[in-house]
Amino acid sequence: MKKAIYLSLILTSFLLLSGSAYSEDYSSEIEVELKSTYNCAADHLHIPGVIKNKSNITFEKIKVEGRAYDENGNLISSTSSWVGSMNIAPGKTATFDLEFLDITGSVHDKVKSYDVKVIEVEKASH
């Protein structure tokens, strides 16, 4: 029993450390276009955008990560989200809206730059 639990922990650790159970990285096949930032009614910073599938295969899901930095390039906050559509065919687009729950009030003034990148892509299984 202990041996089975130990092997399970090793496998789980391997999958977590590898970052993904998928063998191919398709993030370079996704174009990211950012839209104007805004603050919602709760005063959270939002970074909306559009991704475009530049590949010749359909992606089931795409996850993006946004990072906000201060004037010295120090990370203030990061967040991630799946894009709003599933099964994104070649040449098609999908929207996303990253919400920074911890960037409110005076913290907005500290944000001087931000970036968004694709961090996970799942190929459609059909």
N, C-alpha and C positions, 0 to 999 in steps of 0.2 A: 504494500500500500504506500509506504513512504517513497519507494522507488518511483512509482507512477506519479505521485505528486511532484517529486523532484524533477522528473522528465517534463511534466507539464509546465512547471515554472521556467525551465530552461527554454522550451519552445516559445512560451509567451514572451520571455525576455528577448529572444532572438527577433521575433516579429516586431516588438516595440523598438528595439535598437536599430533595426534595418529601416525603420520609418514606414514601411509598407510591405504588404504581402505580394505586391505586384512587381514583376521583374523588369518592366520597361518604363522609362520616364518619357511621358508625352507632353510635359509642360512647355517645351519649346514649340509645340504645335498649336499653342493657344495664344492668341493676341489679346492683350488687355488694354482697353481704352477707358480712361478715367473721366468722370463727369465732375461738375462743380460740387464741392463739399457743401453741406448744410447742417443746421442744428434742428433736431426734432423738438416736439413740444416738451419733452423731458430734458431738453438742453444737452443731449448727447451729440457728439460729433459723428457725422455720417460721411462715408466716402462711397458714393455710388459709381457704377461703371458697367461696361459691357465687355463680354469676352466673345471672341470669334474662333471657331474651330477651323484652323488652316490645314488640317490633315485630310487624308482621304478615308478616314474611319470614323465611326460614330462613337462618341463618348457618353457613357451613362451618367456620370456625375463628375463635376469639377469643383474643387475647393480652392478658394483664394484667401490670402492672408494680407492684412494691412498693418503697417507699422507707422507710428507717429513719433517724430523726433523734435528735440528742442534746438535752439540756435547753435549749440555745440555738437550736434549730431548724436546726442545721447537719446536712447530709447525712452519714451514716456509711456507708451502703451502699445499693445498689439491685440489684434482680434482676427478671427477667421470665420468664414461662412461658406456654405455650399451655394453655388449659383442657383437662380430661381427656376431653372428648367432642367429636365432630365432628358437623356437621349438626344444629345446635340449632334446633329448630322454635319457632314463636311460642308463648310461654307456658311453654316448657320451661326446665329448669335444667341446669347442669353444674358440676362442682366443679373447684377448683384448689388447689394447695399450693405456695406460693412458698418456696423454700429459700435462705437467705442463707448461702452457703458461708464467707464471711469474718466472720460474727458468731458467735464461739465464745468460751468462757472468760469473761474479765473484760470483754470487749466487750459482752456481754449487759447488764451493769449500766449502760452508757452509753446504751443505747436507751431513750428516754423517750416517743417517739411514732412512729407510722408511718402510711402511707397506701397505698392500692391503687387503681389506676385502669385502665380499659381503654385500651390503646394501639394495638390493631390489630383490625380486624374484616373478615373476608372473607365476602362474600355467597355463598351456594350458587349454583352455576352452572346449576341445572336449573330 
